[in-house]
């Protein structure tokens, strides 16, 4: 993809204003209702979202500063339509449309995600998936993962967020995931843990576009710099590890659907 000029930027900003998904509704809170509840004006596509009986808060504007939002971009790569390209250096995920454009999503790349270098295939996709740390994760960091060894059920507290796309090598699970997150501040950065994370609003949008199987390619550092340019590659900072108590995680599953289920600053920091 060539460098983004002001003309391209204007196109991208206009193209980024879309409905999140046909099957997920946005509750109407009345004029100013969301402002009084959350303290800011929600941005279209990232506002209050009711999905499968779970109420997602809007994404605060400070996490959506350009280029940290879903956008339709000019794409000049050679990948075929319906391919996903992950740029872990510029912190972008591209879903190729095949007409010279692609949907670009900002991502966070966890330590595990940095090890994702080979081509994989999405063979499973799940809505509001549960999560269980691997035995190796529990063994290496028992203070972090031990309390969750029996798993976290799907829902607001799950580290996989609203959706997960499961990556396979051949017919074998790679244990890499593309998934949602409640840790909104991590998007555009490198996390201390995790695979490939998106805003929950964005993973819902991507999920509905992706079919099974879908090929996932990883962009090299050299190609990232060449296609995105030094303004964005590399991008972001490495975040310090955060330990969240089991009470915080499990407590969220019982929270009422009153718009206060998640802290807008992402208290439910992802572990995976």
C-alpha positions as CSV (number, residue, x, y, z in Angstrom):
1,X,0.0,0.0,0.0
2,X,1.4,3.4,-0.9
3,X,1.9,6.2,1.6
4,X,-1.3,7.9,2.6
5,X,-1.7,11.4,1.1
6,X,-4.1,14.0,2.4
7,X,-6.5,13.1,-0.4
8,X,-6.4,9.5,0.6
9,X,-6.9,10.4,4.2
10,X,-10.1,12.3,3.3
11,X,-11.4,9.2,1.6
12,X,-10.5,6.9,4.5
13,X,-12.2,9.1,7.0
14,X,-15.4,9.1,5.0
15,X,-15.2,5.4,4.3
16,X,-14.7,4.6,8.0
17,X,-18.2,5.6,8.9
18,X,-20.2,2.4,8.5
19,X,-22.7,0.3,10.4
20,X,-20.9,-2.2,12.7
21,X,-22.9,-5.2,11.7
22,X,-26.4,-6.1,10.4
23,X,-27.1,-8.4,13.4
24,X,-26.0,-6.1,16.2
25,X,-28.1,-3.1,17.2
26,X,-27.2,0.2,18.7
27,X,-29.6,1.2,21.6
28,X,-31.1,4.6,21.2
29,X,-30.4,6.5,24.4
30,X,-31.8,9.8,23.3
31,X,-29.9,13.0,22.5
32,X,-27.2,13.5,24.9
33,X,-27.9,10.3,26.8
34,X,-24.6,8.6,25.9
35,X,-22.8,11.8,26.6
36,X,-24.1,12.1,30.1
37,X,-23.5,8.4,30.8
38,X,-20.0,8.1,29.5
39,X,-18.7,11.7,29.5
40,X,-18.0,11.9,25.7
41,X,-19.8,11.9,22.4
42,X,-19.6,8.4,20.9
43,X,-18.0,8.0,17.4
44,X,-20.1,6.4,14.7
45,X,-19.3,2.7,14.4
46,X,-17.9,2.6,18.0
47,X,-20.9,3.7,20.0
48,X,-23.1,1.8,22.6
49,X,-23.6,-1.7,21.1
50,X,-26.0,-4.4,22.1
51,X,-24.8,-7.8,20.9
52,X,-26.2,-11.2,21.9
53,X,-27.6,-9.7,25.1
54,X,-24.3,-8.2,26.0
55,X,-24.1,-4.4,26.1
56,X,-20.7,-3.0,25.0
57,X,-19.8,0.6,26.0
58,X,-18.7,3.0,23.4
59,X,-14.9,3.3,22.7
60,X,-13.6,6.5,24.1
61,X,-12.4,9.0,21.4
62,X,-8.8,9.1,22.8
63,X,-8.4,5.5,21.6
64,X,-9.7,6.2,18.2
65,X,-7.4,9.0,17.1
66,X,-6.3,8.5,13.4
67,X,-5.2,5.9,12.3
68,X,-6.7,3.9,15.2
69,X,-10.1,3.1,13.8
70,X,-11.7,0.9,11.2
71,X,-11.2,2.4,7.7
72,X,-11.6,1.4,4.0
73,X,-8.2,2.0,2.4
74,X,-6.6,1.8,-1.0
75,X,-4.6,-1.4,-1.1
76,X,-2.0,-2.2,-3.7
77,X,-0.7,-5.5,-2.5
78,X,-1.0,-8.7,-4.6
79,X,-3.0,-10.8,-2.1
80,X,-6.3,-12.2,-3.4
81,X,-9.7,-11.1,-2.2
82,X,-11.0,-12.4,1.2
83,X,-7.4,-12.8,2.5
84,X,-6.3,-11.3,5.9
85,X,-2.9,-9.7,6.1
86,X,-1.6,-8.8,9.6
87,X,1.1,-6.1,9.9
88,X,2.4,-6.6,13.5
89,X,4.9,-3.8,13.0
90,X,2.4,-1.1,12.0
91,X,-0.3,-2.7,14.2
92,X,-2.8,-3.1,11.4
93,X,-5.0,-6.0,10.1
94,X,-6.2,-5.9,6.5
95,X,-9.2,-7.7,5.1
96,X,-8.7,-7.6,1.3
97,X,-11.7,-6.9,-0.9
98,X,-10.0,-7.5,-4.3
99,X,-11.1,-4.2,-6.0
100,X,-8.0,-2.3,-5.0
101,X,-9.3,-1.6,-1.5
102,X,-9.2,-3.3,1.9
103,X,-10.7,-2.9,5.3
104,X,-8.0,-1.9,7.7
105,X,-8.4,-2.5,11.5
106,X,-6.0,-1.2,14.2
107,X,-4.7,-4.1,16.4
108,X,-2.7,-4.8,19.5
109,X,0.0,-7.5,19.2
110,X,0.7,-9.5,22.3
111,X,3.9,-11.3,23.0
112,X,2.4,-14.5,21.5
113,X,1.3,-12.6,18.5
114,X,4.9,-11.6,17.7
115,X,5.7,-15.2,17.3
116,X,3.1,-15.6,14.6
117,X,5.2,-15.6,11.4
118,X,4.0,-18.3,9.1
119,X,0.8,-18.5,7.0
120,X,-2.2,-19.8,8.9
121,X,-5.9,-20.5,8.1
122,X,-9.1,-19.6,10.0
123,X,-10.9,-22.8,10.4
124,X,-13.1,-22.0,13.4
125,X,-14.9,-18.8,14.4
126,X,-16.9,-18.3,17.7
127,X,-19.1,-15.6,19.2
128,X,-18.4,-14.6,22.8
129,X,-15.9,-17.5,23.3
130,X,-14.7,-18.7,26.6
131,X,-11.0,-19.0,27.4
132,X,-8.7,-21.3,29.2
133,X,-4.9,-20.7,29.7
134,X,-2.7,-23.5,28.4
135,X,-0.8,-25.6,30.9
136,X,2.4,-24.0,29.8
137,X,1.1,-20.6,30.6
138,X,0.0,-21.7,34.0
139,X,3.4,-23.3,34.6
140,X,5.4,-20.3,33.5
141,X,3.4,-17.6,35.2
142,X,1.3,-19.2,37.9
143,X,0.7,-15.9,39.7
144,X,-1.0,-14.5,36.5
145,X,-2.8,-17.5,35.1
146,X,-3.2,-19.9,38.0
147,X,-6.5,-18.4,39.2
148,X,-8.0,-18.9,35.7
149,X,-6.7,-22.5,35.2
150,X,-10.3,-23.8,35.1
151,X,-11.2,-21.3,32.4
152,X,-13.2,-18.1,32.0
153,X,-16.7,-18.5,30.5
154,X,-17.7,-16.6,27.4
155,X,-19.0,-13.2,28.1
156,X,-17.9,-9.7,29.1
157,X,-15.0,-11.0,31.2
158,X,-13.5,-13.4,28.7
159,X,-10.1,-12.3,27.5
160,X,-11.1,-13.3,23.9
161,X,-13.8,-10.6,23.9
162,X,-16.8,-10.6,21.7
163,X,-15.5,-12.8,18.9
164,X,-12.5,-15.1,18.2
165,X,-11.1,-16.4,14.9
166,X,-9.0,-19.6,15.5
167,X,-5.9,-20.0,13.3
168,X,-4.8,-23.4,12.1
169,X,-1.7,-24.7,10.4
170,X,-3.1,-27.3,8.1
171,X,-5.7,-29.1,10.2
172,X,-3.8,-28.5,13.5
173,X,-4.7,-25.7,15.9
174,X,-1.9,-23.2,16.1
175,X,-3.3,-21.8,19.4
176,X,-3.0,-18.3,17.8
177,X,-6.2,-16.2,17.8
178,X,-7.5,-13.0,16.3
179,X,-9.9,-11.8,19.0
180,X,-11.6,-8.9,20.7
181,X,-10.5,-7.1,23.8
182,X,-11.7,-5.0,26.7
183,X,-8.3,-3.4,27.1
184,X,-9.0,-0.5,24.6
185,X,-5.8,1.3,25.5
186,X,-3.7,-1.6,24.1
187,X,-4.9,-1.1,20.5
188,X,-2.0,0.3,18.4
189,X,0.5,-1.1,20.9
190,X,2.4,-4.3,21.9
191,X,0.9,-6.1,24.9
192,X,2.8,-8.1,27.4
193,X,0.5,-11.0,26.6
194,X,-2.0,-12.0,23.9
195,X,-2.2,-12.8,20.2
196,X,-3.9,-10.3,17.8
197,X,-6.5,-8.1,19.5
198,X,-9.1,-5.7,18.0
199,X,-11.6,-3.4,19.6
200,X,-14.7,-5.5,20.3
201,X,-16.6,-3.4,17.8
202,X,-14.1,-4.2,15.1
203,X,-13.8,-7.9,15.7
204,X,-17.7,-8.1,15.4
205,X,-17.4,-6.2,12.1
206,X,-14.5,-8.4,10.8
207,X,-16.2,-11.6,12.0
208,X,-19.2,-11.0,9.8
209,X,-16.9,-10.5,6.8
210,X,-14.8,-13.6,7.3
211,X,-15.7,-17.0,6.0
212,X,-14.2,-20.4,6.9
213,X,-11.6,-21.1,5.7
214,X,-9.7,-17.8,5.3
215,X,-6.0,-17.5,4.7
216,X,-4.0,-15.3,7.1
217,X,-0.7,-13.9,6.0
218,X,2.0,-12.0,8.1
219,X,3.7,-9.0,6.7
220,X,7.5,-8.7,7.2
221,X,9.2,-5.7,8.8
222,X,10.7,-4.8,5.4
223,X,7.4,-4.9,3.6
224,X,5.7,-3.0,6.4
225,X,8.2,-0.2,6.2
226,X,8.0,-0.1,2.4
227,X,4.2,-0.2,2.2
228,X,3.2,1.9,5.2
229,X,6.2,4.1,5.6
230,X,8.2,5.2,8.6
231,X,5.4,7.3,9.9
232,X,3.6,4.2,11.0
233,X,6.1,1.4,10.9
234,X,7.1,0.5,13.5
235,X,4.1,1.9,15.6
236,X,3.1,1.8,19.2
237,X,4.9,1.0,22.5
238,X,5.3,-2.1,24.6
239,X,2.9,-2.1,27.5
240,X,3.9,-3.4,30.9
241,X,2.2,-6.5,32.3
242,X,-1.0,-6.1,34.3
243,X,-2.4,-8.6,36.8
244,X,-6.1,-8.5,37.2
245,X,-7.8,-10.2,40.2
246,X,-10.2,-13.1,39.6
247,X,-12.9,-11.1,41.4
248,X,-12.6,-8.4,38.7
249,X,-12.8,-10.8,35.9
250,X,-15.6,-13.1,37.2
251,X,-17.5,-10.2,38.7
252,X,-18.1,-8.7,35.3
253,X,-20.1,-11.7,34.2
254,X,-22.9,-10.9,36.7
255,X,-23.0,-7.1,35.9
256,X,-26.4,-5.7,34.9
257,X,-26.9,-4.5,31.4
258,X,-27.1,-0.9,32.4
259,X,-24.3,0.6,30.3
260,X,-21.8,0.3,33.2
261,X,-20.6,-3.2,32.5
262,X,-17.1,-2.2,31.5
263,X,-14.9,0.6,32.6
264,X,-14.4,2.9,29.6
265,X,-10.7,2.9,30.3
266,X,-10.5,-0.9,30.0
267,X,-10.2,-2.2,33.6
268,X,-10.9,-5.7,32.3
269,X,-7.3,-6.0,30.9
270,X,-6.8,-9.0,28.7
271,X,-4.7,-11.9,29.9
272,X,-4.6,-13.9,26.7
